[in-house]
Every structure is written in C-alpha cells, then in structure tokens.
C-alpha cells in the first residue's frame, strides 16, 4: 500500500512538473479585427501588451487590423505606430488626393476644369469600381515596409503574420501569408465601394471583413496557446444612425459578423472590445481618442496580461533595422503589363529617369500622377534591393479598359457669364498614348475647345488644339476708337462689344529638367470684334466691324508650376513665359507689318502659419516691332475670375477690358487666411503701368498709374472655388463687385 502511494505521488508530481514545464513558454497570438478608423484602437491595445512584456508569436488581421498588424509584425513598436498614425492625413490617404505640385502640366489642367468624370464607353454612362484606388495607402505602406521588401514569406517577418481578403468572384476567404506585404494588406483593407479591388495572383480581392472579420480560428491553427483578440467591429444600428448609403452598406455586412462573434468571442482567451461607440469607421480625425480607448480597454486585463508574460521565455529580440533615408538610388525600372501605353509614357508620368537618386516623396508623387491619368486600374510596384544600396523598381500595371469619358463642369464670372461644360474624352483614338478631348460650353456665350494630344513622356509630345471663345461686354468707346475721345466727342461714352476668337495651334512640348515644360508651335488666329451700337455696314446693317483678320504666328513657351493649389496657394513657385512672332495676316488688317509679343508672369506663395499665407506675383508684357496698325493684341487689364485668353489680364479695381496698351507691368500681393477648412478670407492689392511703348519712352519707371484693392471670401467646393470680392480703385474712386464660381475654362 505504501509503495503504491509513493508511485502515485511520483506520477502526479511528474505530471505537474511536465505541465509546469509546458506552460513556461506560452505562445501568444493576436487577432485584430477590421473596423476602419476604429481599428486605430488596436495601437492602444498593442501598447498595453508591450508594457506587460508579452512576447507576441503571431498576428492575424483583417482590413484596418491587417494594416496595423502588418506594420507591427514588420518590426514597428506600438509606440512607433502611435507616432506614425498621429501625423497621417487620412483624408488625403483615403481619397487618393494627389498633390497638385506632383501632377504633370496636362493633369493639372485636366483636374482644374471638370466637376464630374464618368466612364462613357459605348456611349453608356458607367461608374468607377471604387471612390479611391488606394494608391496613397499602398505608397505609404511601401515606404514604411521598405526594410522587409525582400521578405516573401510572412512567417519570416520579425513576427509571423497573415491577413485575410475576399475573392470577389467566388466570395471565398483568401489567406495572404506570402508575397509582397504592402500589396497584401492593401487588398485586405480594400473596402468595397470605397476602394477599388486589388489583383493578387490573378484573384480580384477586396476587404477580408466581408467573409472573416476576426480570423481567430486561423491564428489558433498556428499552434498558439493563448489568443488575445481586439474587436473593433460595429454592432447593428437603428434607423436613426443610418444616415448614408455607406452606413447601410456597413450595416448589411455586419449582419453576418455580429452573429459570428458570438462563437468567436467564446474562443478568445482575452477578448478586448474598446468603447468606441461614439466613433464611426471614418472617424480618422478622432484618431488620438480612439487610440486612447484601446489603452483604457486594456487596463481591465492588466493582471492577466502580466501573468501571461511571466509564463513566457524572453530571449533577446533581434534588432530591426529600418530604412531611415528619405531618398534612394534607382538603378533601373522594370515595367510589365503596359500593352497600350509605352514605356516612355509611363516613365514620363512617373517623372523618372534612371539611374538617379529620388526622394520617397517625389517617387510617390510620380506614382500618384500615373494613377491620376485614369489609364491604369492597378499600379503594383516593388522595391528590389541591389548591391551598394541601389534599388531596382519593378512595376506591374493593369491597364484600364475604359477609353471614353463623359465629364461635366459649370462656371460663372463677370466676363463670360454663366456657362455649363460638357466634355467628351476619347483615349487611344488613333494610336497608343493619345487622347482627344472636346469641350462644349453652353450658356450666355457659346464656346468650344478641342485638343488632341500624343503624350510621349520625356520625349517631345505633340498636340493639336482648336478653340472658339466669344463674349459680349460694354466697353468705353476709346477701347476700339481712341481717336474719338481725342476729338472731344462725348455723344457716345460706351458701346456693346462682341468679341470672337477662333484659334488653331499645332505644338510640341517636353519636360525640361523634370520640372519645366518647354514647347513651341505654329498658330492661326482669327480675331473678330464688332459693335451694333453705332455705325452702318456695307449691307446696311446697324453695326461697325473693328477687327476681322486672320493672324499667323510661331510661338514658344516655358512653364514652371509647383503651386499646391491653383486658386488658394499656400506654397510653391509659378512661372509662365510666352513669346509670339506674328509673321503675316489676311483680312481687314491690310496694313499689317510683322511684330512680336513677349510676356511673362512669376509668382511665389508661402505659408507663415498653418492657415495664413501670402502670394506675391509680378508680370509684364510688351510689343516688339510693328506699327500702330495692329492693336488687337494690346494688353487689356481689369476684372477677375475668368480664364485668360489672348492678352486679356485680370486686375482688381477695374472692369474687364478697362485699361489698354501695348506694354504693361503689374504686381500684386494677396494675404489669405483659411478661417475653417476650405473657407478663405483674403485681402489683396495690385498696381500696374499700362500704356504704349513704355520701355522705349522710359515711362515705365515714372510711378504707378493704376492700383486696386480687394477684400473677399472664397470657398473650395467639389466643382471649383466660389469667390466673392469687393474691390476699390483710388484713381477711379469707385468700387467693383466680382463673383466667380466653379473651375475656370
């Protein structure tokens, strides 16, 4: 009996010792659910896990959980993640808001004209697969994960990791644990309707939360003893909380996930559900509060977390070396998937020439600019390290099959009045890399603009433009007949002027030193303006024709533009120089002699505080050669808010077409304060010299002839700026109101 008791005691002791030995190194897995902005609470929980000293052996995540979890698995600490996400502008990140300064000149012009762009293939209106392509998210992840760019197996990351996505075509879950990490987590977070699907290994993938928003079973299957789960999913809402189509879409998806969590919660050893009911999936502006909610939710489990840490071994961690340099040396660029667009076109949009040193910011801007063309549904790239700290960049492109667009816009100003814009754009009309665009402008004045452009990137691109502009405007009689005022005639002070401009241009242009646009071409211009206020023509009609002439010229131009905003710039430099040589003419101006027009404008914008900025500009132009017989190209100043044509220049304090001369000099200063986001209060002053032959006569330095002041309010909207200004001119002792709404075209 005694011997049997000894055997039993030894057996139990051995069993207990064996169990104690087994639990001395618990494997801990972390599950991070999806939840949009609410997923920032994951960072707070990870901070608590680190403070407890827990060694995390596996991370599995979905959507925002995949983004946070992927970064954590790549070696970032929770404290580092806190710092990273505190400085991220999520509005820019999610909307693929491409900085204006990053765009090529063609994309700048296109983005500042149209309010709405829709696919229009086969003359049927379509809709994009998502509001955003997620390109900014991908760019940021690629930069942050550059130190693990060679890791193809996520099991070999500093912390083994996987994320889940949904195959759109089959509706089945796809576990992503191999490949390129930034690509995988971008696919896992591609929320339907908000982000476009992502292609990986031929599969069309979207947000993993559609099928598995809390992948606990998959993490447990990795041999984990303890599962710490962070659930930031929405519960079901009542009708008062369903305020948008997006809210309804999230609610529908939650039907299944809410039911699944009843079972999954029971499988979780430590289930942490932060109190984030006051936030939505897009409450990124409340990121600091959401992160803190994760910290607060973890306090309840502090003792349990500490206990788990004591049952683990803690070998020295391998130090993770992050790439801290903001630039990298690109040795070569590989491009695949570009069947319809040439390599030169792609590199031109990327603004890449190899070999060269490129900053991450410039590279991301180039990728975004390529995305902004709309010609690529998917832009996948990978940084491949080479010897001597050099990189090869391998692009895999998926071209957009849509080749026709319908675009709409609207505008009002005091010169062209109300205008509705309808545009039809056809890509790849005659050859690859080309685009044909036709604007029809309907309203108080009929206008059109046609442009055909073959884009060859850094090589010489070719363009053909044809446009017609027309407006009516009451002007002073001396605008067209200066001799009447000199004769003392005061019977007619003002006349109604009908101004028409028909222009055709054939031009070439190229990027010069990556930032300048250099070009030139030939131009035909038919100018026609008349008045029905006075005179009788040869057909006995009550009108007088002042100009009806075809002019033929050659011209050159140089442009530089890094303004961050065309209408309310806070930083950047602008330069535009133009030179026209008018060689011959036919029509009414039968006394024509050859002459040239040179003009230029330079501007500089700078922010002194977050919301306060100043813009200073200086410009001028003059006529070279010729005689007084050709005055149609004189500079005319006055007005605000219209798209400049010919030499019609805006100036505060005066009506459009008020001041005239073959030479002008003008400077302006604008102070702008953004009182709340996209709402601006600004004050401005401009001064000018306008007259004939100011440089040859020396009158350009004898003082300021004209000045104007303006005070206004501006609002940035989706269809362009809305601006209201009151201006005053001391010389006239009179004020002017200007109203401008929408992009200028």
PENORRA-V15229 format. One record per backbone hydrogen bond with DSSP energy under -0.5 kcal/mol. CO is the residue of the C=O (numbers start at 1). NH is the residue of the N-H. Records with the same first field share a line. If there is no record, write none. Layout:
CO=NH ; NH
This chain:
1=5
2=6
3=7
4=8
5=9
6=10
7=11
8=12
9=13
10=14
11=15
12=16
13=17
14=18
15=19
16=20
17=21
18=22
19=23
22=25
23=26
26=28
27=29 ; 225 ; 226
28=57 ; 58
29=228
30=60
31=33 ; 230
32=62
35=38
36=39
37=40
38=41
39=42
40=43 ; 44
41=45
42=46
43=47
44=48
45=49
46=50
47=51
48=52
49=53 ; 54
50=53
54=56
55=28
58=30
59=162
60=32
61=164
62=65
63=66 ; 67
64=68
65=69
66=70
67=71
68=72
69=73
70=74
71=76
72=75
73=159
77=81
78=82
79=83
80=84
81=85
82=86
83=87
84=87
88=90
89=93
90=94
91=95
92=96 ; 97
96=98
97=99
99=102 ; 103
100=103
104=108
105=109
106=110
107=111
108=112
109=112
110=113 ; 114
116=408
118=406
119=126
120=123
121=124
129=193
132=196
134=138
135=139
136=140
137=141
138=142
139=143
140=144
141=145
143=146
145=148
146=149
148=151
150=152
152=154 ; 179
153=156
154=157 ; 161
160=59
162=61
163=176
164=63 ; 208
165=174
166=168 ; 206
167=171
172=167
174=165 ; 176
175=177
176=163
177=154
179=181
180=183 ; 184
181=185
182=186
183=187
184=188
185=189
187=190
188=208
189=191
190=207
191=194 ; 195
193=131
194=132
198=200 ; 205
200=203
203=200 ; 205
204=168
205=198
206=166
207=210
208=211 ; 212
213=34
214=216
215=219
216=220
217=221
219=222 ; 224
220=223 ; 224
226=29 ; 228
227=229 ; 269 ; 270
228=31
229=231 ; 272
230=33 ; 232
238=241 ; 242
239=242
241=243
244=248
245=249
246=250
247=251
248=252
249=253
250=254
251=255
252=255
253=256 ; 257
254=258
255=259
256=260
257=261
258=262
259=262 ; 263
260=263 ; 264
261=265
262=266
263=267
264=268
265=268
270=229 ; 272
271=273
272=231
274=276
276=279
280=283
281=37
282=284
283=286
284=287
286=290
287=291
288=292
289=293
290=294
291=295
292=296
293=297
294=298
295=298 ; 299
296=299 ; 300
298=301
299=302
301=305
302=306
303=307
304=308
305=309
306=310
307=311
308=311
309=312
311=26
319=321
320=322
322=324
326=360
328=330 ; 358
329=331 ; 391
330=355 ; 356
332=393
334=395
336=397
337=339 ; 399
342=346
343=347
344=348 ; 458
345=349
346=350
347=351 ; 352
356=330 ; 358
358=328
359=363
360=364
361=365
362=366
363=367
364=368
365=369
366=370
367=371
368=372
369=373
370=373
371=374
375=400
378=380 ; 398
380=396
382=384 ; 394
383=385
384=392
386=389
387=390
389=329
390=386
391=331 ; 332
392=384 ; 394
393=334 ; 395
394=382
395=336
396=380
397=399
398=377 ; 378
403=427
404=120
405=425
406=118
407=423
408=115 ; 116
409=421
411=419
412=741
413=417
417=413
418=444 ; 445
419=411
420=442
421=409
422=440
423=407
424=438
425=405
426=436
431=434
433=455
434=428
435=453
436=426
437=451
438=424 ; 440
439=441 ; 449
440=422 ; 442
441=447
442=420
447=441
448=468
449=439
450=466
451=437
452=464
453=435 ; 455
454=456 ; 462
456=459
457=511
459=461
461=509
462=454
463=507
464=452
465=505
466=450
467=503
468=448
469=501
471=499
473=475 ; 497
475=495
476=479
477=480 ; 481
481=484 ; 485
482=486
483=487
484=489
485=488
493=477
495=475 ; 497
497=473 ; 499
498=500 ; 530
499=471
500=528
501=469 ; 503
502=526
503=467
504=524
505=465
506=522
507=463
508=520
509=461
510=518
511=513
512=515 ; 516
515=561
516=512 ; 518
517=559
518=510
519=557
520=508
521=555
522=506
523=553
524=504
525=527 ; 551
526=502
527=549
528=500
529=546 ; 547
530=498
531=544
537=540
541=537 ; 543
544=531 ; 546
547=529
548=588
549=527 ; 551
550=586
551=525
552=583 ; 584
553=523
554=581
555=521
556=579
557=519
558=577
559=517
560=575
564=100
571=564
572=605
573=562
574=603
575=560
576=601
577=558
578=599
579=556
580=582 ; 597
581=554 ; 583
582=595
584=552
586=550
588=590
589=592
594=626
595=582
596=624
597=580
598=622
599=578
600=620
601=576
602=618
603=574
604=616
605=572
606=614
611=674
612=608 ; 609
613=672
614=606
615=670
616=604
617=668
618=602
619=666
620=600
621=664
622=598
624=596
627=630
629=631
631=634
635=661
636=649
637=658 ; 659
639=651
640=414
645=648
647=636 ; 649
649=638
651=639 ; 654
654=639
655=658
659=637
661=635
662=623
663=691
664=621
665=689
666=619
667=687
668=617
669=685
670=615 ; 672
671=683
672=613
673=675 ; 681
676=679
678=716
679=675 ; 676
680=714
681=673
682=712
683=671
684=710
685=669
686=708
687=667
688=705 ; 706
689=665
691=663
693=697
694=698 ; 699 ; 700
698=701
699=702
706=688
708=686
709=728
710=684
711=726
712=682
713=724
714=680
715=717 ; 722
717=720
719=743
720=717
721=723 ; 742
722=715
723=740
724=713
725=738
726=711
727=736
728=709
729=733 ; 734
734=729
736=727
738=725
740=723
741=412
